[in-house]
Every structure is written in C-alpha cells, then in structure tokens.
Amino acid sequence: MPRGRYSLHDPHDHTPLGEEHFNCAPGPSGWRYVSQTTTPSGDHAGSVDLAIDELGRPIRLELHAASWQVRGAALDGVTWVRTDPTGTHATEGNVRAHAFTGTSPAFLVAITRLLRLTPASPATRIRLVAFTDPVLAPLTIDQSWALLNSEAHATDNGRLIVDEYQVNALDTGEQHTVHVTGDVVLSAPGIELESLDTPPSVFPDTAT
C-alpha cells in the first residue's frame, strides 16, 4: 500500500498551494486512493476519497475543500451532488463524461487505468468533469491522452516501469506531460512527489 506525500503548486507561476498526504492500494474490485490536503502553513484544507473499479470507472468519489463537499460516481455518464458549506443547499449534476478530474494526483492515475494506453495506441479523447478549487465548482473539459514512452528503471526495490503521457487540452491546445509509475504520479503540472514510504503498486495487467 503506497503511502507518501505530494507537493502542490500553481502550474503557471509555481506558487505553493500546499501538500497532499496519501495512501492508495489496488483491491479485488479496483483501486482506492485516500488523502488529506494541507495549506502551505500546514492547516487542514480538505480530503479526497476516490475508488475506481477494475475498468477504471469511478464507483465512488468524495471531495472536501473549503467546507464544500462533492460526492459522485459513474452513473449515466458521471453524476454528482455538490453541497455548500452550510449544508443546506445541494446541487445535483450529470454529464455524459467518462470520469472526474481535479487537482489531486489520484485523478491522473484513475485516467490511466480507464484508458489503458500502450505506446502504439493513438491519442485518445476523453471527456472529464473537473472540480476546481477552492469551491469544487464543476467544469466539463475535453482532453486527449497519448502514451509517449514506457521505460523500465532499476531501483533499490526492483524494477519500476515509468510511463510518460502527453495530455492535450482540446479547448486551448495546451500540452503537458505526466509521468506515472504503477499507482503513483512522479510528476505532472502542479504536482511533485516528495516522499514515498513504500514502492508503487503494480496493477495485475501491467506486471512483467
């Protein structure tokens, strides 16, 4: 069960946004990621609880940030309920999308599980509902993902396969790169892996 810490920063001006302390693990029905986020001063900022099934579909999502809450799942596309800080108003949403995304590295791992790309795969388009900080406002976005390279790296804990993805935002044309090994993000815009207590998990279909 990987356990570690990511640092989060603004991908444009690199302003520190805080840290995400996480643990995650594959299970008999898929994969689960749980984390607590903190501000740059160390105060509690929110939490993430994401579970996906063996095909990479979100079967449960619960986000907390700035007293806002979102609960969602894959249902007729993706469906969610967003609750305000007072708890008195809840708004339901549904979009014909494939999955959710947001600032947490958990979403990047989940997308790689959903797409199952190989270096020979063409760039694949995916529609996502992004929950944007600080109030978890939903925004539908379209991206394309391509697996550029998959390389083995020797480590003290054995061989790690590092996948390099190119992600294109289809509305703006902006491109960025995401590096993933197993169920851990090594680097992505606004995300750096700072510490990892145990090696990344290897998903059953990627064990070699």
C-alpha positions in Angstrom: 0.0 0.0 0.0 1.9 3.1 -1.2 1.9 5.9 1.3 3.5 9.3 0.7 3.3 13.0 0.1 2.9 15.2 -2.9 3.6 18.9 -3.0 1.1 21.0 -4.9 1.8 24.3 -6.6 0.3 26.6 -9.2 1.4 25.1 -12.6 1.8 28.6 -14.1 3.7 30.7 -11.5 4.7 27.9 -9.1 3.1 29.5 -6.1 3.0 26.8 -3.4 -0.6 25.5 -2.8 0.1 23.0 0.0 0.6 19.3 0.3 -1.4 16.1 -0.2 -0.7 13.2 2.2 -2.0 10.0 0.6 -2.2 6.2 0.7 -3.6 4.0 -2.0 -3.9 0.4 -3.0 -5.4 -1.9 -5.6 -8.0 -4.4 -4.3 -10.2 -7.2 -5.6 -12.7 -4.7 -7.2 -10.3 -2.0 -8.4 -8.2 0.7 -6.7 -8.8 3.2 -3.9 -7.0 6.4 -3.0 -7.4 8.4 0.2 -5.7 11.6 1.1 -5.7 14.7 3.3 -4.6 18.1 1.9 -3.0 20.9 3.8 -2.3 24.6 3.1 1.3 25.9 2.8 1.1 26.8 6.5 0.2 23.2 7.4 -3.5 23.8 8.2 -6.1 21.2 7.0 -7.5 22.1 3.7 -9.6 19.2 2.5 -9.7 15.5 1.6 -10.0 13.1 -1.3 -11.5 9.6 -1.3 -11.7 8.0 -4.8 -12.5 4.4 -5.6 -12.4 3.0 -9.2 -13.5 -0.4 -10.5 -11.2 -2.8 -12.3 -12.0 -1.0 -15.6 -11.0 2.4 -14.2 -14.5 3.8 -13.8 -15.2 6.0 -10.7 -17.5 4.0 -8.4 -17.2 6.4 -5.6 -15.8 9.9 -5.2 -15.9 12.2 -2.1 -14.1 15.5 -2.1 -13.9 18.1 0.7 -12.5 21.6 0.2 -13.2 25.0 1.9 -16.2 23.3 3.6 -17.7 22.4 0.2 -18.4 18.7 -0.4 -18.8 16.7 -3.6 -20.0 13.1 -3.9 -20.1 11.4 -7.2 -19.9 8.2 -9.2 -20.2 6.8 -12.8 -23.9 6.8 -13.5 -25.4 7.7 -16.9 -22.0 9.2 -17.6 -20.9 10.8 -14.3 -23.3 12.1 -11.6 -22.5 14.1 -8.5 -24.1 16.1 -5.7 -22.3 19.3 -4.5 -23.1 20.6 -1.1 -22.4 24.2 0.1 -20.6 24.9 3.4 -23.8 25.4 5.4 -25.1 22.0 4.3 -28.5 23.5 3.4 -28.1 23.6 -0.4 -27.2 20.6 -2.5 -27.0 20.8 -6.3 -27.1 17.7 -8.5 -25.2 17.4 -11.8 -24.9 14.9 -14.6 -22.7 14.9 -17.7 -22.1 12.4 -20.4 -18.5 12.2 -19.5 -16.0 9.3 -18.8 -14.6 10.3 -15.4 -13.8 13.0 -12.9 -10.7 15.1 -12.5 -9.3 17.8 -10.3 -6.1 18.9 -8.6 -5.4 15.6 -6.9 -2.9 13.2 -8.4 -5.4 10.5 -7.8 -7.4 11.5 -10.9 -4.4 11.1 -13.2 -3.8 7.5 -12.0 -7.5 6.8 -12.5 -7.5 8.2 -16.0 -4.5 6.0 -17.0 -6.4 3.0 -15.6 -9.5 3.9 -17.6 -7.7 4.4 -20.9 -5.2 1.5 -20.7 -3.0 3.1 -23.4 0.1 1.5 -25.0 2.9 3.3 -26.9 1.2 2.0 -30.1 -2.2 3.5 -29.2 -3.4 6.6 -31.0 -4.1 9.7 -29.0 -7.4 9.1 -27.2 -10.0 11.7 -26.5 -11.7 11.7 -23.1 -14.4 14.0 -21.6 -14.0 14.8 -17.9 -15.8 16.7 -15.2 -13.2 18.8 -13.3 -13.9 20.1 -9.8 -12.0 23.3 -9.5 -10.6 24.8 -6.3 -11.4 26.4 -4.0 -15.1 25.7 -4.0 -15.2 22.4 -6.1 -17.1 24.1 -9.0 -17.8 21.5 -11.8 -16.4 22.2 -15.2 -16.6 19.9 -18.2 -13.4 19.6 -20.2 -12.1 17.6 -23.1 -8.6 16.2 -23.3 -6.6 13.8 -25.4 -4.1 11.4 -23.9 -1.2 9.6 -25.6 1.4 7.3 -24.0 4.7 8.5 -25.5 7.1 6.1 -23.8 7.2 3.3 -21.2 10.6 2.7 -19.7 12.0 0.4 -17.0 14.2 1.9 -14.3 16.2 -0.1 -11.8 15.7 0.9 -8.2 16.7 -0.5 -4.7 13.2 -2.0 -4.6 13.3 -3.6 -8.0 12.4 -2.5 -11.5 9.9 0.3 -12.0 8.0 0.9 -15.2 7.6 4.7 -15.8 5.0 5.8 -18.3 5.2 9.2 -19.9 1.9 10.6 -21.1 1.3 13.6 -23.3 -2.0 15.4 -22.4 -3.6 18.0 -24.7 -6.4 20.3 -23.6 -8.6 20.3 -26.6 -10.2 23.7 -25.8 -6.9 25.6 -25.5 -4.4 23.4 -27.3 -2.2 23.5 -24.2 0.1 20.4 -23.8 1.7 18.9 -20.8 3.4 15.8 -19.7 2.5 13.4 -16.9 4.9 10.7 -15.5 3.3 7.7 -13.7 4.6 4.5 -12.3 2.1 2.0 -11.0 -0.4 3.9 -8.9 1.9 6.8 -8.1 2.4 10.1 -10.1 6.0 11.0 -10.3 5.5 14.5 -11.8 2.8 16.5 -13.5 1.9 20.2 -13.9 1.4 21.5 -10.3 2.4 18.1 -8.7 5.7 16.7 -7.4 6.2 13.5 -5.5 8.1 14.5 -2.4 8.2 11.2 -0.4 7.1 7.6 -0.8 7.2 5.2 2.1 6.6 2.0 0.1 7.0 1.1 -3.6 4.2 1.8 -6.0 1.7 -0.9 -6.6 1.8 -2.8 -9.8 -1.6 -3.4 -11.4 -2.2 -7.0 -12.4 -2.3 -6.3 -16.1 1.0 -4.4 -16.1 3.1 -6.9 -14.1 6.0 -8.0 -16.2 
